[in-house]
Amino acid sequence: MKNLFGEEVEEKKILRDKYIEPPFSVLETRSTRWQVRKNDWKVLGIKSEVGREEGMTMGHNGQDEVSKKLNFTSIFDPVLTEVMYKWFCPDDGTILDPFAGGSVRGVVANYLGYKYTGIELRQEQVDSNREQGLEILESYNQPTWICGDSDEELDKLERQYFDFIFSCPPYVDLEVYSKLPEDLSNMNYDDFLVKYRSIIRKSVGLLKTGGIAVFVVGEVRDKNGYYYGFVTDTIKAFVESGAKLYNEAILLNSLASAGMRAEGNMKSRKLVKVHQNVLIFKKI
């Protein structure tokens, strides 16, 4: 890369080589570099959507008709996972994920030399994750996936302390993962918050002092089209648990069907959402 005087400038190259992506507050998933790296992870055999398709439905504020026709299912980004681990988790560190979901965060963690513990409510998802772990990783280097309610399972980990927390909770009822009564995604928002705050509090309690916790979240609309304030409530829950907001970043997502949805959304003056919030907390 050359500057205005035609001289070679290496700073950006150095940043990317050292940090995978420049440590800026905007993460651009649509770049060619990001997409190539994402494909490299997929080539390993990661299939985060497996274990999720059957029985998953949409809440009242879920996908529009365009997204449904495109058979959209959210899959966690392995490049974001790699970047967060490299930026905020010490080498060989231990990672806690109270909302494990698919296999991505666990497989990427152990592949890179970290030790991952994830809690997932649905047995079929845990079985799928373990199967993928055995297909991709050595048998002696497997993530730990615990099947159960995080609000209960975290109590059983009370003597363990983790270097890093990384998770992506249910976006309220944007996607309903199961009919299980303890599943946050099928609760009303008030009940959701009670359980959500409890899980965050217990998770932060298992984080080492000075450790970092990262939650990837996004705003969600209620049945009347107004935002719940989910991002704000997440920040409050962490602060109340003893972890202060230390950094924040915007994750720019692929536009995908955004252009097709824009006209329909604007009939009710709603912008098409093409980003997520990456909230980064430090335990005090």
ABEGO torsion letter per residue (X at the ends): XBBAAGBBBAAAAAAAAAAGBBBBABBBAABAAAAAAAAAAAAAGBBAABGAABGBBBBAABBBAAAAAAGBBBBBBAAAAAAAAAAABBBGBBBBBABAEBAAAAAAAAAAGBBBBBBBABAAAAAAAAAAAAAABBAABBBBBBBEBAAAAAAAAAABBBABBBBBBBBEAABBABABAABAAABBAAAAAAAAAAAAAAAAAABBBGBBBBBBBBBBBBAAGBBAGAAAAAAAAAAAAGBBBABBBBBBBBAEAAAAAAAAAAAAGBBBBABBBBBBBBBX
